[in-house]
Amino acid sequence: MSKVESKLAELGLTLPEVAAPVAAYVPALRTGDLVFTSGQLPVVGGKLPSTGKVGAEVSPEEAKDLARICALNALAAVKSVIGDLDRVEQVVKVVGFVAAAPDFIGVPAVVNGASELLGAVLGEAGVHARSAVGVAVLPLDSPVEVEILVRVKSA
């Protein structure tokens, strides 16, 4: 088991299967020493645990947990193209999208769910630049979506 997956286990987490795309794209793509993930929804067992707008149908606390699931799904997508998460040198960028009720202003706190997971699992390699964006709607009426960009060690 890799060091990263051992850390996940310490946190009571396991890496899921890569979520199937919901349209015409691949979950992750490597170019050189960079891996770009597509936007990852908080899919668990093939389904979204919640749908709707954060600040309306979904609480900020629940949305933060969902962002954490998105980051876990993003790590699974990265692993699918590099084979071993111990090869991650740095999470370079995280972009989090939050389907927000019109008056909801806590978007950055929701995306912290993803950022905090990456830091807890990858340590210094999980420190990243980030954008947190409130939007009107996301695919499948998901409350959150997260994409990451990582730099990896050569094979």
N, C-alpha and C positions, 0 to 999 in steps of 0.2 A: 504494500500500500504506500502511495506517495506521502510525503510530508504534508502536503496540502490536504489530501483526503484524510489523513490522520487527524489534522486540526479540525476538519469538518466533523469527524466522529466525536472528538472531544466536546464539540459544541452541540452534540446530539443531532447532527445533520448528516445526510447522505446525498451524494451527487445523483440527481435524477437522470433518467434517460433524456436524450435531447428531444425537446418539444418539436413536434411535427410542424412544418410551416403551414400557415393558413392561406397562403397565396403563392405567387411565383417568385421564390427566392430561396436561398440556402440559409441555414441557421448561422453559419460563420464562414468566413473566407480568409485565407492566409495569403499575404503578399509580402515576400521578403521576411523580415523579422517582425512583422505586424499581423495581428489577427483582429479583424473587425467582426463583431457580431451584428446580426440583424436585431431589430427590437424584439426583446423577449417579454412575453406576457407572463403573468403569475399562474401558469398552468400547473396543476397538480393532478396526476393520474389522468391526463387527457382532458381535464375540465378546468374552467375558471371557478375558484371558490366563491367569488363575489363579482357582481357587476354593478355598474352605475357610477354616479358622480361622487367624488370625494367632497365631503361637506354637505351632502344630501343623503343619498342612500348608503354611503360607505363612510365610516368614521375615519378621522385622520390616523388613529392608532392602528386600525385594521389595514388601511392603505399602506402604512409604513411596513407592516408585516408582509404585505403583498409585494412591495418593492424589494424586500429581502429575498422573496421567492424568485422574483425576476432576476436578481443578481446570481442566485444559485443556478438558475436555468442558463444564464449567460456563461457561467463557468463550465457547465456541461457542454455548451456549444463550443467553447474554446478547446476543451479537452478532445472533442470529436475531431478536431483538425490537427492537434499537436501531440495527442496520445498521452501526455503526462503533464499535469498541472504544475509540477515542480520546475518545468521549463519556463514558466512565466517570470520574466524579469521585472516587469512593471505594468501596472494598470495605468495607462496614459490618460484616458478620458472616459468619463461616464456621462451619458445623457439620459436623463429621466423625464418622462412625460407623465403628467397627472391629469386625468379627466376631472376637471374641477367644477364645482358649482360656481355660478357667477360671482358670489361674494367670498369664495374660499381663497385665503391668501397664504396658507401654510404649505405651499408646494415644496419649498426646500426641505422642510422637516419630514415630509413624506419620503422624498428621495434619499434622505439620510439612512433609511432602512437598507438600501443597496450599498451606500458608501460604507456604513458601519460593518456590514457583513464582509465586504472585500477587505477592509482593514483588519478585522478579527481573524480572517482566514489566511491572508497573505502578508500581514505585518507591514513593513515599510514598502514592500512591493505593491501593496494595495492602496497606497496614497496616490491620489489622482486629481487632475483638473476635472471640473464638472459643470454641466448646465442642468438646471431644473426648470421645466417648462410646463405651464398650465395650458391645457387644450380643451376644446369643446367636447370631443369624443375620440375614443380609441377603438381599434379593431375589436370586434365581438363585444363591445360595450365594457371592455376592461377598464378598471379604475386606474391602472398604472401600466407603464411599459418602460423597459430599461435596455439600453444598448451600451456595450463597452468596447474599448479599443485597448489591446494589450500588446506589449513588446515581449518577444520570446527569445530564448537562447537558441542558437543554431543546433541542429540535430547532430 
